Amino acid sequence: MIFDDGDKYVTTRECAQLFNVSTTTIRNWVIRGVFPQPYKLGKSVRWRKKEVLAFTPKEIS
């Protein structure tokens, strides 16, 4: 089976780097409901990379 990058999970830090914001901003976006909800993998919080890449910061008002 071949996996593309969309099947990868990314951390809060990686999300923040993608959008050039702080990890606190990512968490605030999640709380406000404007950023995709993360998945809990054990004790870790991760996002599917393809869902993060589909998000555009313009969605935040």
Secondary structure, DSSP 8 states (H G I E B T S, - for coil): ----GGG-EE-HHHHHHHHT--HHHHHHHHHHT-S---EEETTEEEEEHHHHHH--GGG--
